[in-house]
C-alpha cells in the first residue's frame, strides 16, 4: 500500500472557514497538526473522514464558562465539548483551580 501524502483528509464537507465568507464544499488536508490544503484534495490521507452532509468548521472558544470545579471530575467538560468547543476559558467563578 502506498504511503499517505497527508496525516488526515476530511472529504466532501461543507467548509465554514471562520472568516464569515461563503460556505464551500470541498476537502481539507492536514499534516503535522496544520491545514495543508483546502479544496479538491486528490492525494491520500493516513486517516480519512467522510464529511458529506456535514459542516466542517474551526474549533470554537468558549470565553465564559463555569467549569472551574467541573474540570477536576469531568475531563470532557460537557456540554461544551459536544458543541464543538475546543478551548474553554476558566476562572470566571473566582475559584481558579
HELIX and SHEET records of a PDB file:
HELIX    1   1 UNK A   70  UNK A   73  1                                   4    
HELIX    2   2 UNK A   80  UNK A   83  5                                   4    
SHEET    1   A 4 UNK A  34  UNK A  39  0                                        
SHEET    2   A 4 UNK A  24  UNK A  31 -1                                        
SHEET    3   A 4 UNK A   6  UNK A  16 -1                                        
SHEET    4   A 4 UNK A  45  UNK A  50  1                                        
SHEET    1   B 4 UNK A  34  UNK A  39  0                                        
SHEET    2   B 4 UNK A  24  UNK A  31 -1                                        
SHEET    3   B 4 UNK A   6  UNK A  16 -1                                        
SHEET    4   B 4 UNK A  55  UNK A  57  1                                        
SHEET    1   C 2 UNK A  60  UNK A  62  0                                        
SHEET    2   C 2 UNK A  85  UNK A  88  1                                        
END                                                                             
